């Protein structure tokens, strides 16, 4: 199934998906920045943390963006 999805995405001209995606969750990973620092180049971070205030999420997103700028998929 994964191979078929990759083939269809490539045929449609879509960029390939990252091989690894860290999905944040404030209950399981209260501070995902250290985990993001450990990801290999080309990985991605999907920021959830829906229970945080907009200001807290923005601050966390900025911290994660600083990590992503080193080669993760933003």
N, CA, C, O and CB atoms as a CASP TS submission, in Angstrom:
PFRMAT TS
TARGET T0000
AUTHOR 0000-0000-0000
METHOD Language model
MODEL 1
PARENT N/A
ATOM      1  N   UNK     1       0.826  -1.187   0.000  1.00  0.00           N
ATOM      2  CA  UNK     1       0.000   0.000   0.000  1.00  0.00           C
ATOM      3  C   UNK     1       0.875   1.258   0.000  1.00  0.00           C
ATOM      4  O   UNK     1       0.602   2.208  -0.734  1.00  0.00           O
ATOM      5  CB  UNK     1      -0.942  -0.006   1.210  1.00  0.00           C
ATOM      6  N   UNK     2       1.919   1.259   0.819  1.00  0.00           N
ATOM      7  CA  UNK     2       2.800   2.427   0.872  1.00  0.00           C
ATOM      8  C   UNK     2       3.473   2.650  -0.473  1.00  0.00           C
ATOM      9  O   UNK     2       3.602   3.788  -0.923  1.00  0.00           O
ATOM     10  CB  UNK     2       3.860   2.259   1.972  1.00  0.00           C
ATOM     11  N   UNK     3       3.905   1.563  -1.124  1.00  0.00           N
ATOM     12  CA  UNK     3       4.562   1.693  -2.428  1.00  0.00           C
ATOM     13  C   UNK     3       3.599   2.269  -3.465  1.00  0.00           C
ATOM     14  O   UNK     3       3.992   3.090  -4.294  1.00  0.00           O
ATOM     15  CB  UNK     3       5.096   0.327  -2.902  1.00  0.00           C
ATOM     16  N   UNK     4       2.339   1.836  -3.417  1.00  0.00           N
ATOM     17  CA  UNK     4       1.337   2.357  -4.352  1.00  0.00           C
ATOM     18  C   UNK     4       1.092   3.837  -4.102  1.00  0.00           C
ATOM     19  O   UNK     4       0.947   4.608  -5.051  1.00  0.00           O
ATOM     20  CB  UNK     4       0.018   1.572  -4.228  1.00  0.00           C
ATOM     21  N   UNK     5       1.044   4.245  -2.837  1.00  0.00           N
ATOM     22  CA  UNK     5       0.831   5.656  -2.508  1.00  0.00           C
ATOM     23  C   UNK     5       1.996   6.504  -2.995  1.00  0.00           C
ATOM     24  O   UNK     5       1.793   7.591  -3.535  1.00  0.00           O
ATOM     25  CB  UNK     5       0.643   5.837  -0.994  1.00  0.00           C
ATOM     26  N   UNK     6       3.201   6.016  -2.808  1.00  0.00           N
ATOM     27  CA  UNK     6       4.384   6.747  -3.286  1.00  0.00           C
ATOM     28  C   UNK     6       4.320   6.905  -4.799  1.00  0.00           C
ATOM     29  O   UNK     6       4.564   7.989  -5.328  1.00  0.00           O
ATOM     30  CB  UNK     6       5.692   6.015  -2.875  1.00  0.00           C
ATOM     31  N   UNK     7       3.991   5.818  -5.494  1.00  0.00           N
ATOM     32  CA  UNK     7       3.916   5.843  -6.958  1.00  0.00           C
ATOM     33  C   UNK     7       2.865   6.847  -7.432  1.00  0.00           C
ATOM     34  O   UNK     7       3.114   7.611  -8.365  1.00  0.00           O
ATOM     35  CB  UNK     7       3.592   4.438  -7.504  1.00  0.00           C
ATOM     36  N   UNK     8       1.688   6.849  -6.792  1.00  0.00           N
ATOM     37  CA  UNK     8       0.627   7.780  -7.186  1.00  0.00           C
ATOM     38  C   UNK     8       1.029   9.228  -6.912  1.00  0.00           C
ATOM     39  O   UNK     8       0.770  10.110  -7.730  1.00  0.00           O
ATOM     40  CB  UNK     8      -0.674   7.450  -6.445  1.00  0.00           C
ATOM     41  N   UNK     9       1.657   9.472  -5.770  1.00  0.00           N
ATOM     42  CA  UNK     9       2.081  10.836  -5.449  1.00  0.00           C
ATOM     43  C   UNK     9       3.123  11.340  -6.435  1.00  0.00           C
ATOM     44  O   UNK     9       3.060  12.486  -6.880  1.00  0.00           O
ATOM     45  CB  UNK     9       2.636  10.900  -4.028  1.00  0.00           C
ATOM     46  N   UNK    10       4.077  10.491  -6.776  1.00  0.00           N
ATOM     47  CA  UNK    10       5.103  10.887  -7.737  1.00  0.00           C
ATOM     48  C   UNK    10       4.495  11.133  -9.111  1.00  0.00           C
ATOM     49  O   UNK    10       4.871  12.085  -9.795  1.00  0.00           O
ATOM     50  CB  UNK    10       6.194   9.818  -7.828  1.00  0.00           C
ATOM     51  N   UNK    11       3.556  10.277  -9.520  1.00  0.00           N
ATOM     52  CA  UNK    11       2.892  10.456 -10.812  1.00  0.00           C
ATOM     53  C   UNK    11       2.110  11.765 -10.855  1.00  0.00           C
ATOM     54  O   UNK    11       1.986  12.384 -11.912  1.00  0.00           O
ATOM     55  CB  UNK    11       1.958   9.277 -11.098  1.00  0.00           C
ATOM     56  N   UNK    12       1.588  12.180  -9.718  1.00  0.00           N
ATOM     57  CA  UNK    12       0.828  13.429  -9.644  1.00  0.00           C
ATOM     58  C   UNK    12       1.735  14.649  -9.516  1.00  0.00           C
ATOM     59  O   UNK    12       1.256  15.783  -9.524  1.00  0.00           O
ATOM     60  CB  UNK    12      -0.135  13.384  -8.471  1.00  0.00           C
ATOM     61  N   UNK    13       3.033  14.421  -9.398  1.00  0.00           N
ATOM     62  CA  UNK    13       3.967  15.537  -9.269  1.00  0.00           C
ATOM     63  C   UNK    13       4.136  16.032  -7.851  1.00  0.00           C
ATOM     64  O   UNK    13       4.744  17.080  -7.628  1.00  0.00           O
ATOM     65  CB  UNK    13       3.520  16.662 -10.122  1.00  0.00           C
ATOM     66  N   UNK    14       3.611  15.299  -6.891  1.00  0.00           N
ATOM     67  CA  UNK    14       3.738  15.704  -5.491  1.00  0.00           C
ATOM     68  C   UNK    14       5.148  15.414  -4.994  1.00  0.00           C
ATOM     69  O   UNK    14       5.760  14.430  -5.410  1.00  0.00           O
ATOM     70  CB  UNK    14       2.694  14.978  -4.611  1.00  0.00           C
ATOM     71  N   UNK    15       5.666  16.253  -4.115  1.00  0.00           N
ATOM     72  CA  UNK    15       6.991  15.956  -3.555  1.00  0.00           C
ATOM     73  C   UNK    15       6.907  14.725  -2.665  1.00  0.00           C
ATOM     74  O   UNK    15       5.853  14.446  -2.095  1.00  0.00           O
ATOM     75  CB  UNK    15       7.541  17.167  -2.753  1.00  0.00           C
ATOM     76  N   UNK    16       7.999  13.989  -2.539  1.00  0.00           N
ATOM     77  CA  UNK    16       7.969  12.812  -1.668  1.00  0.00           C
ATOM     78  C   UNK    16       7.762  13.214  -0.209  1.00  0.00           C
ATOM     79  O   UNK    16       8.209  14.272   0.234  1.00  0.00           O
ATOM     80  CB  UNK    16       9.270  12.007  -1.813  1.00  0.00           C
ATOM     81  N   UNK    17       7.083  12.357   0.511  1.00  0.00           N
ATOM     82  CA  UNK    17       6.867  12.608   1.932  1.00  0.00           C
ATOM     83  C   UNK    17       8.140  12.323   2.713  1.00  0.00           C
ATOM     84  O   UNK    17       8.965  11.519   2.279  1.00  0.00           O
ATOM     85  CB  UNK    17       5.705  11.753   2.467  1.00  0.00           C
ATOM     86  N   UNK    18       8.310  12.974   3.862  1.00  0.00           N
ATOM     87  CA  UNK    18       9.478  12.702   4.691  1.00  0.00           C
ATOM     88  C   UNK    18       9.455  11.243   5.171  1.00  0.00           C
ATOM     89  O   UNK    18       8.382  10.671   5.361  1.00  0.00           O
ATOM     90  CB  UNK    18       9.526  13.675   5.899  1.00  0.00           C
ATOM     91  N   UNK    19      10.612  10.653   5.364  1.00  0.00           N
ATOM     92  CA  UNK    19      10.651   9.268   5.821  1.00  0.00           C
ATOM     93  C   UNK    19      10.243   9.107   7.282  1.00  0.00           C
ATOM     94  O   UNK    19       9.879   8.011   7.707  1.00  0.00           O
ATOM     95  CB  UNK    19      12.030   8.709   5.625  1.00  0.00           C
ATOM     96  N   UNK    20      10.301  10.183   8.044  1.00  0.00           N
ATOM     97  CA  UNK    20       9.988  10.131   9.463  1.00  0.00           C
ATOM     98  C   UNK    20       9.276  11.421   9.855  1.00  0.00           C
ATOM     99  O   UNK    20       9.718  12.512   9.495  1.00  0.00           O
ATOM    100  CB  UNK    20      11.274   9.923  10.313  1.00  0.00           C
ATOM    101  N   UNK    21       8.166  11.295  10.597  1.00  0.00           N
ATOM    102  CA  UNK    21       7.406  12.464  11.035  1.00  0.00           C
ATOM    103  C   UNK    21       7.180  12.359  12.542  1.00  0.00           C
ATOM    104  O   UNK    21       6.620  11.375  13.025  1.00  0.00           O
ATOM    105  CB  UNK    21       6.043  12.575  10.270  1.00  0.00           C
ATOM    106  N   UNK    22       7.613  13.367  13.272  1.00  0.00           N
ATOM    107  CA  UNK    22       7.337  13.469  14.704  1.00  0.00           C
ATOM    108  C   UNK    22       6.025  14.228  14.863  1.00  0.00           C
ATOM    109  O   UNK    22       5.930  15.394  14.478  1.00  0.00           O
ATOM    110  CB  UNK    22       8.514  14.186  15.475  1.00  0.00           C
ATOM    111  N   UNK    23       5.015  13.574  15.428  1.00  0.00           N
ATOM    112  CA  UNK    23       3.728  14.217  15.690  1.00  0.00           C
ATOM    113  C   UNK    23       3.714  14.584  17.167  1.00  0.00           C
ATOM    114  O   UNK    23       3.787  13.710  18.031  1.00  0.00           O
ATOM    115  CB  UNK    23       2.506  13.278  15.311  1.00  0.00           C
ATOM    116  N   UNK    24       3.621  15.875  17.454  1.00  0.00           N
ATOM    117  CA  UNK    24       3.694  16.311  18.844  1.00  0.00           C
ATOM    118  C   UNK    24       2.356  16.105  19.541  1.00  0.00           C
ATOM    119  O   UNK    24       1.297  16.124  18.914  1.00  0.00           O
ATOM    120  CB  UNK    24       4.115  17.784  18.925  1.00  0.00           C
ATOM    121  N   UNK    25       2.433  15.912  20.829  1.00  0.00           N
ATOM    122  CA  UNK    25       1.264  15.725  21.688  1.00  0.00           C
ATOM    123  C   UNK    25       1.687  16.176  23.082  1.00  0.00           C
ATOM    124  O   UNK    25       2.601  15.600  23.671  1.00  0.00           O
ATOM    125  CB  UNK    25       0.749  14.214  21.684  1.00  0.00           C
ATOM    126  N   UNK    26       1.037  17.186  23.601  1.00  0.00           N
ATOM    127  CA  UNK    26       1.487  17.782  24.862  1.00  0.00           C
ATOM    128  C   UNK    26       1.427  16.822  26.040  1.00  0.00           C
ATOM    129  O   UNK    26       2.147  17.016  27.020  1.00  0.00           O
ATOM    130  CB  UNK    26       0.661  18.992  25.172  1.00  0.00           C
ATOM    131  N   UNK    27       0.588  15.791  25.974  1.00  0.00           N
ATOM    132  CA  UNK    27       0.544  14.820  27.076  1.00  0.00           C
ATOM    133  C   UNK    27       1.708  13.830  27.001  1.00  0.00           C
ATOM    134  O   UNK    27       2.248  13.429  28.032  1.00  0.00           O
ATOM    135  CB  UNK    27      -0.789  14.059  27.059  1.00  0.00           C
ATOM    136  N   UNK    28       2.086  13.442  25.810  1.00  0.00           N
ATOM    137  CA  UNK    28       3.150  12.447  25.663  1.00  0.00           C
ATOM    138  C   UNK    28       4.538  13.074  25.575  1.00  0.00           C
ATOM    139  O   UNK    28       5.512  12.523  26.086  1.00  0.00           O
ATOM    140  CB  UNK    28       2.899  11.606  24.432  1.00  0.00           C
ATOM    141  N   UNK    29       4.618  14.237  24.919  1.00  0.00           N
ATOM    142  CA  UNK    29       5.901  14.941  24.773  1.00  0.00           C
ATOM    143  C   UNK    29       5.646  16.417  25.085  1.00  0.00           C
ATOM    144  O   UNK    29       5.434  17.214  24.171  1.00  0.00           O
ATOM    145  CB  UNK    29       6.514  14.754  23.313  1.00  0.00           C
ATOM    146  N   UNK    30       5.665  16.785  26.372  1.00  0.00           N
ATOM    147  CA  UNK    30       5.366  18.177  26.735  1.00  0.00           C
ATOM    148  C   UNK    30       6.267  19.191  26.023  1.00  0.00           C
ATOM    149  O   UNK    30       5.808  20.259  25.619  1.00  0.00           O
ATOM    150  CB  UNK    30       5.501  18.354  28.234  1.00  0.00           C
ATOM    151  N   UNK    31       7.557  18.849  25.872  1.00  0.00           N
ATOM    152  CA  UNK    31       8.479  19.729  25.153  1.00  0.00           C
ATOM    153  C   UNK    31       9.103  18.924  24.017  1.00  0.00           C
ATOM    154  O   UNK    31      10.061  18.185  24.246  1.00  0.00           O
ATOM    155  CB  UNK    31       9.584  20.316  26.111  1.00  0.00           C
ATOM    156  N   UNK    32       8.580  19.054  22.792  1.00  0.00           N
ATOM    157  CA  UNK    32       9.084  18.252  21.687  1.00  0.00           C
ATOM    158  C   UNK    32      10.400  18.743  21.080  1.00  0.00           C
ATOM    159  O   UNK    32      10.942  18.093  20.186  1.00  0.00           O
ATOM    160  CB  UNK    32       8.060  18.199  20.627  1.00  0.00           C
ATOM    161  N   UNK    33      10.914  19.864  21.545  1.00  0.00           N
ATOM    162  CA  UNK    33      12.129  20.412  20.951  1.00  0.00           C
ATOM    163  C   UNK    33      13.316  19.449  21.082  1.00  0.00           C
ATOM    164  O   UNK    33      14.014  19.233  20.091  1.00  0.00           O
ATOM    165  CB  UNK    33      12.468  21.748  21.605  1.00  0.00           C
ATOM    166  N   UNK    34      13.579  18.860  22.261  1.00  0.00           N
ATOM    167  CA  UNK    34      14.693  17.898  22.324  1.00  0.00           C
ATOM    168  C   UNK    34      14.503  16.706  21.383  1.00  0.00           C
ATOM    169  O   UNK    34      15.465  16.232  20.779  1.00  0.00           O
ATOM    170  CB  UNK    34      14.856  17.392  23.749  1.00  0.00           C
ATOM    171  N   UNK    35      13.277  16.228  21.261  1.00  0.00           N
ATOM    172  CA  UNK    35      13.014  15.109  20.341  1.00  0.00           C
ATOM    173  C   UNK    35      13.255  15.546  18.902  1.00  0.00           C
ATOM    174  O   UNK    35      13.813  14.787  18.109  1.00  0.00           O
ATOM    175  CB  UNK    35      11.562  14.588  20.507  1.00  0.00           C
ATOM    176  N   UNK    36      12.842  16.752  18.562  1.00  0.00           N
ATOM    177  CA  UNK    36      13.057  17.260  17.205  1.00  0.00           C
ATOM    178  C   UNK    36      14.548  17.398  16.904  1.00  0.00           C
ATOM    179  O   UNK    36      14.984  17.147  15.781  1.00  0.00           O
ATOM    180  CB  UNK    36      12.352  18.616  17.022  1.00  0.00           C
ATOM    181  N   UNK    37      15.319  17.792  17.900  1.00  0.00           N
ATOM    182  CA  UNK    37      16.771  17.916  17.702  1.00  0.00           C
ATOM    183  C   UNK    37      17.411  16.573  17.352  1.00  0.00           C
ATOM    184  O   UNK    37      18.449  16.528  16.691  1.00  0.00           O
ATOM    185  CB  UNK    37      17.430  18.491  18.962  1.00  0.00           C
ATOM    186  N   UNK    38      16.793  15.485  17.796  1.00  0.00           N
ATOM    187  CA  UNK    38      17.332  14.164  17.539  1.00  0.00           C
ATOM    188  C   UNK    38      16.913  13.555  16.220  1.00  0.00           C
ATOM    189  O   UNK    38      17.364  12.463  15.874  1.00  0.00           O
ATOM    190  CB  UNK    38      16.941  13.265  18.621  1.00  0.00           C
ATOM    191  N   UNK    39      16.058  14.238  15.474  1.00  0.00           N
ATOM    192  CA  UNK    39      15.592  13.704  14.197  1.00  0.00           C
ATOM    193  C   UNK    39      16.665  13.832  13.121  1.00  0.00           C
ATOM    194  O   UNK    39      17.468  14.765  13.151  1.00  0.00           O
ATOM    195  CB  UNK    39      14.317  14.422  13.753  1.00  0.00           C
ATOM    196  N   UNK    40      16.681  12.904  12.176  1.00  0.00           N
ATOM    197  CA  UNK    40      17.642  13.014  11.073  1.00  0.00           C
ATOM    198  C   UNK    40      17.191  14.067  10.065  1.00  0.00           C
ATOM    199  O   UNK    40      16.024  14.456  10.045  1.00  0.00           O
ATOM    200  CB  UNK    40      17.818  11.653  10.372  1.00  0.00           C
ATOM    201  N   UNK    41      18.109  14.519   9.242  1.00  0.00           N
ATOM    202  CA  UNK    41      17.767  15.461   8.169  1.00  0.00           C
ATOM    203  C   UNK    41      16.697  14.854   7.285  1.00  0.00           C
ATOM    204  O   UNK    41      16.712  13.654   7.010  1.00  0.00           O
ATOM    205  CB  UNK    41      19.016  15.830   7.329  1.00  0.00           C
ATOM    206  N   UNK    42      15.766  15.689   6.839  1.00  0.00           N
ATOM    207  CA  UNK    42      14.699  15.225   5.974  1.00  0.00           C
ATOM    208  C   UNK    42      13.459  14.773   6.713  1.00  0.00           C
ATOM    209  O   UNK    42      12.424  14.521   6.096  1.00  0.00           O
ATOM    210  CB  UNK    42      15.192  14.122   5.137  1.00  0.00           C
ATOM    211  N   UNK    43      13.550  14.667   8.033  1.00  0.00           N
ATOM    212  CA  UNK    43      12.378  14.308   8.839  1.00  0.00           C
ATOM    213  C   UNK    43      11.474  15.541   8.954  1.00  0.00           C
ATOM    214  O   UNK    43      11.855  16.639   8.550  1.00  0.00           O
ATOM    215  CB  UNK    43      12.805  13.783  10.265  1.00  0.00           C
ATOM    216  N   UNK    44      10.290  15.347   9.504  1.00  0.00           N
ATOM    217  CA  UNK    44       9.341  16.452   9.653  1.00  0.00           C
ATOM    218  C   UNK    44       8.754  16.450  11.058  1.00  0.00           C
ATOM    219  O   UNK    44       8.770  15.437  11.757  1.00  0.00           O
ATOM    220  CB  UNK    44       8.214  16.354   8.598  1.00  0.00           C
ATOM    221  N   UNK    45       8.237  17.603  11.454  1.00  0.00           N
ATOM    222  CA  UNK    45       7.547  17.745  12.735  1.00  0.00           C
ATOM    223  C   UNK    45       6.146  18.274  12.445  1.00  0.00           C
ATOM    224  O   UNK    45       5.976  19.268  11.740  1.00  0.00           O
ATOM    225  CB  UNK    45       8.330  18.703  13.717  1.00  0.00           C
ATOM    226  N   UNK    46       5.156  17.599  12.995  1.00  0.00           N
ATOM    227  CA  UNK    46       3.771  18.035  12.886  1.00  0.00           C
ATOM    228  C   UNK    46       3.352  18.529  14.267  1.00  0.00           C
ATOM    229  O   UNK    46       3.160  17.736  15.189  1.00  0.00           O
ATOM    230  CB  UNK    46       2.829  16.875  12.370  1.00  0.00           C
ATOM    231  N   UNK    47       3.214  19.833  14.400  1.00  0.00           N
ATOM    232  CA  UNK    47       2.881  20.447  15.686  1.00  0.00           C
ATOM    233  C   UNK    47       1.392  20.339  15.952  1.00  0.00           C
ATOM    234  O   UNK    47       0.571  20.833  15.179  1.00  0.00           O
ATOM    235  CB  UNK    47       3.322  21.919  15.718  1.00  0.00           C
ATOM    236  N   UNK    48       1.054  19.688  17.053  1.00  0.00           N
ATOM    237  CA  UNK    48      -0.342  19.590  17.476  1.00  0.00           C
ATOM    238  C   UNK    48      -0.514  20.464  18.714  1.00  0.00           C
ATOM    239  O   UNK    48      -0.889  21.629  18.580  1.00  0.00           O
ATOM    240  CB  UNK    48      -0.755  18.096  17.767  1.00  0.00           C
ATOM    241  N   UNK    49      -0.263  19.964  19.874  1.00  0.00           N
ATOM    242  CA  UNK    49      -0.355  20.746  21.117  1.00  0.00           C
ATOM    243  C   UNK    49      -1.587  21.659  21.125  1.00  0.00           C
ATOM    244  O   UNK    49      -1.487  22.848  21.428  1.00  0.00           O
ATOM    245  CB  UNK    49       0.917  21.589  21.306  1.00  0.00           C
ATOM    246  N   UNK    50      -2.746  21.087  20.789  1.00  0.00           N
ATOM    247  CA  UNK    50      -3.967  21.868  20.667  1.00  0.00           C
ATOM    248  C   UNK    50      -4.460  22.433  21.996  1.00  0.00           C
ATOM    249  O   UNK    50      -5.257  23.372  22.011  1.00  0.00           O
ATOM    250  CB  UNK    50      -5.037  21.026  20.058  1.00  0.00           C
ATOM    251  N   UNK    51      -3.999  21.876  23.097  1.00  0.00           N
ATOM    252  CA  UNK    51      -4.476  22.349  24.390  1.00  0.00           C
ATOM    253  C   UNK    51      -3.705  23.562  24.904  1.00  0.00           C
ATOM    254  O   UNK    51      -3.990  24.058  25.994  1.00  0.00           O
ATOM    255  CB  UNK    51      -4.392  21.237  25.396  1.00  0.00           C
ATOM    256  N   UNK    52      -2.760  24.030  24.155  1.00  0.00           N
ATOM    257  CA  UNK    52      -1.997  25.223  24.552  1.00  0.00           C
ATOM    258  C   UNK    52      -2.670  26.480  24.015  1.00  0.00           C
ATOM    259  O   UNK    52      -3.436  26.433  23.052  1.00  0.00           O
ATOM    260  CB  UNK    52      -0.535  25.137  24.042  1.00  0.00           C
ATOM    261  N   UNK    53      -2.372  27.585  24.648  1.00  0.00           N
ATOM    262  CA  UNK    53      -2.919  28.859  24.167  1.00  0.00           C
ATOM    263  C   UNK    53      -2.260  29.203  22.827  1.00  0.00           C
ATOM    264  O   UNK    53      -1.191  28.681  22.510  1.00  0.00           O
ATOM    265  CB  UNK    53      -2.688  30.007  25.217  1.00  0.00           C
ATOM    266  N   UNK    54      -2.890  30.073  22.048  1.00  0.00           N
ATOM    267  CA  UNK    54      -2.281  30.467  20.776  1.00  0.00           C
ATOM    268  C   UNK    54      -0.869  31.037  20.948  1.00  0.00           C
ATOM    269  O   UNK    54       0.013  30.763  20.134  1.00  0.00           O
ATOM    270  CB  UNK    54      -3.160  31.491  20.083  1.00  0.00           C
ATOM    271  N   UNK    55      -0.657  31.820  21.994  1.00  0.00           N
ATOM    272  CA  UNK    55       0.677  32.388  22.222  1.00  0.00           C
ATOM    273  C   UNK    55       1.701  31.308  22.558  1.00  0.00           C
ATOM    274  O   UNK    55       2.842  31.362  22.098  1.00  0.00           O
ATOM    275  CB  UNK    55       0.626  33.419  23.348  1.00  0.00           C
ATOM    276  N   UNK    56       1.289  30.326  23.364  1.00  0.00           N
ATOM    277  CA  UNK    56       2.196  29.231  23.712  1.00  0.00           C
ATOM    278  C   UNK    56       2.523  28.381  22.484  1.00  0.00           C
ATOM    279  O   UNK    56       3.670  27.979  22.291  1.00  0.00           O
ATOM    280  CB  UNK    56       1.578  28.353  24.813  1.00  0.00           C
ATOM    281  N   UNK    57       1.515  28.112  21.658  1.00  0.00           N
ATOM    282  CA  UNK    57       1.753  27.333  20.440  1.00  0.00           C
ATOM    283  C   UNK    57       2.673  28.085  19.486  1.00  0.00           C
ATOM    284  O   UNK    57       3.543  27.481  18.858  1.00  0.00           O
ATOM    285  CB  UNK    57       0.423  27.005  19.743  1.00  0.00           C
ATOM    286  N   UNK    58       2.489  29.383  19.375  1.00  0.00           N
ATOM    287  CA  UNK    58       3.344  30.180  18.504  1.00  0.00           C
ATOM    288  C   UNK    58       4.786  30.144  18.994  1.00  0.00           C
ATOM    289  O   UNK    58       5.708  29.987  18.193  1.00  0.00           O
ATOM    290  CB  UNK    58       2.842  31.627  18.432  1.00  0.00           C
ATOM    291  N   UNK    59       4.988  30.289  20.294  1.00  0.00           N
ATOM    292  CA  UNK    59       6.345  30.237  20.849  1.00  0.00           C
ATOM    293  C   UNK    59       6.975  28.873  20.599  1.00  0.00           C
ATOM    294  O   UNK    59       8.145  28.787  20.227  1.00  0.00           O
ATOM    295  CB  UNK    59       6.326  30.543  22.360  1.00  0.00           C
ATOM    296  N   UNK    60       6.209  27.814  20.799  1.00  0.00           N
ATOM    297  CA  UNK    60       6.719  26.468  20.549  1.00  0.00           C
ATOM    298  C   UNK    60       7.005  26.270  19.068  1.00  0.00           C
ATOM    299  O   UNK    60       8.022  25.677  18.708  1.00  0.00           O
ATOM    300  CB  UNK    60       5.721  25.413  21.042  1.00  0.00           C
ATOM    301  N   UNK    61       6.129  26.756  18.212  1.00  0.00           N
ATOM    302  CA  UNK    61       6.345  26.643  16.772  1.00  0.00           C
ATOM    303  C   UNK    61       7.626  27.354  16.353  1.00  0.00           C
ATOM    304  O   UNK    61       8.358  26.864  15.493  1.00  0.00           O
ATOM    305  CB  UNK    61       5.151  27.216  16.005  1.00  0.00           C
ATOM    306  N   UNK    62       7.891  28.482  16.945  1.00  0.00           N
ATOM    307  CA  UNK    62       9.129  29.216  16.616  1.00  0.00           C
ATOM    308  C   UNK    62      10.365  28.448  17.069  1.00  0.00           C
ATOM    309  O   UNK    62      11.378  28.430  16.370  1.00  0.00           O
ATOM    310  CB  UNK    62       9.116  30.611  17.266  1.00  0.00           C
ATOM    311  N   UNK    63      10.285  27.811  18.245  1.00  0.00           N
ATOM    312  CA  UNK    63      11.415  27.008  18.724  1.00  0.00           C
ATOM    313  C   UNK    63      11.634  25.797  17.820  1.00  0.00           C
ATOM    314  O   UNK    63      12.770  25.436  17.509  1.00  0.00           O
ATOM    315  CB  UNK    63      11.177  26.549  20.181  1.00  0.00           C
ATOM    316  N   UNK    64      10.527  25.173  17.401  1.00  0.00           N
ATOM    317  CA  UNK    64      10.646  24.026  16.501  1.00  0.00           C
ATOM    318  C   UNK    64      11.149  24.457  15.127  1.00  0.00           C
ATOM    319  O   UNK    64      11.905  23.727  14.485  1.00  0.00           O
ATOM    320  CB  UNK    64       9.298  23.309  16.368  1.00  0.00           C
ATOM    321  N   UNK    65      10.741  25.618  14.680  1.00  0.00           N
ATOM    322  CA  UNK    65      11.200  26.125  13.383  1.00  0.00           C
ATOM    323  C   UNK    65      12.713  26.332  13.389  1.00  0.00           C
ATOM    324  O   UNK    65      13.381  26.063  12.390  1.00  0.00           O
ATOM    325  CB  UNK    65      10.484  27.446  13.035  1.00  0.00           C
ATOM    326  N   UNK    66      13.248  26.805  14.500  1.00  0.00           N
ATOM    327  CA  UNK    66      14.690  26.985  14.607  1.00  0.00           C
ATOM    328  C   UNK    66      15.413  25.644  14.449  1.00  0.00           C
ATOM    329  O   UNK    66      16.480  25.576  13.840  1.00  0.00           O
ATOM    330  CB  UNK    66      15.051  27.634  15.957  1.00  0.00           C
ATOM    331  N   UNK    67      14.828  24.587  14.998  1.00  0.00           N
ATOM    332  CA  UNK    67      15.403  23.245  14.833  1.00  0.00           C
ATOM    333  C   UNK    67      15.222  22.785  13.392  1.00  0.00           C
ATOM    334  O   UNK    67      16.148  22.238  12.794  1.00  0.00           O
ATOM    335  CB  UNK    67      14.745  22.231  15.814  1.00  0.00           C
ATOM    336  N   UNK    68      14.039  23.003  12.835  1.00  0.00           N
ATOM    337  CA  UNK    68      13.747  22.552  11.477  1.00  0.00           C
ATOM    338  C   UNK    68      14.639  23.224  10.441  1.00  0.00           C
ATOM    339  O   UNK    68      14.951  22.628   9.410  1.00  0.00           O
ATOM    340  CB  UNK    68      12.295  22.814  11.146  1.00  0.00           C
ATOM    341  N   UNK    69      15.041  24.437  10.702  1.00  0.00           N
ATOM    342  CA  UNK    69      15.882  25.166   9.757  1.00  0.00           C
ATOM    343  C   UNK    69      17.227  24.489   9.508  1.00  0.00           C
ATOM    344  O   UNK    69      17.919  24.818   8.545  1.00  0.00           O
ATOM    345  CB  UNK    69      16.110  26.566  10.257  1.00  0.00           C
ATOM    346  N   UNK    70      17.593  23.562  10.358  1.00  0.00           N
ATOM    347  CA  UNK    70      18.856  22.862  10.156  1.00  0.00           C
ATOM    348  C   UNK    70      18.742  21.693   9.178  1.00  0.00           C
ATOM    349  O   UNK    70      19.727  21.000   8.927  1.00  0.00           O
ATOM    350  CB  UNK    70      19.373  22.363  11.477  1.00  0.00           C
ATOM    351  N   UNK    71      17.557  21.472   8.629  1.00  0.00           N
ATOM    352  CA  UNK    71      17.451  20.449   7.610  1.00  0.00           C
ATOM    353  C   UNK    71      16.231  19.574   7.688  1.00  0.00           C
ATOM    354  O   UNK    71      16.082  18.658   6.880  1.00  0.00           O
ATOM    355  CB  UNK    71      18.617  19.612   7.662  1.00  0.00           C
ATOM    356  N   UNK    72      15.346  19.827   8.641  1.00  0.00           N
ATOM    357  CA  UNK    72      14.105  19.078   8.687  1.00  0.00           C
ATOM    358  C   UNK    72      13.140  19.675   7.681  1.00  0.00           C
ATOM    359  O   UNK    72      13.399  20.748   7.137  1.00  0.00           O
ATOM    360  CB  UNK    72      13.498  19.085  10.111  1.00  0.00           C
ATOM    361  N   UNK    73      12.041  19.000   7.428  1.00  0.00           N
ATOM    362  CA  UNK    73      11.029  19.516   6.533  1.00  0.00           C
ATOM    363  C   UNK    73      10.132  20.442   7.338  1.00  0.00           C
ATOM    364  O   UNK    73       9.515  20.017   8.314  1.00  0.00           O
ATOM    365  CB  UNK    73      10.214  18.367   5.865  1.00  0.00           C
ATOM    366  N   UNK    74      10.057  21.705   6.933  1.00  0.00           N
ATOM    367  CA  UNK    74       9.276  22.679   7.693  1.00  0.00           C
ATOM    368  C   UNK    74       7.828  22.687   7.256  1.00  0.00           C
ATOM    369  O   UNK    74       7.026  23.451   7.793  1.00  0.00           O
ATOM    370  CB  UNK    74       9.868  24.067   7.541  1.00  0.00           C
TER
END
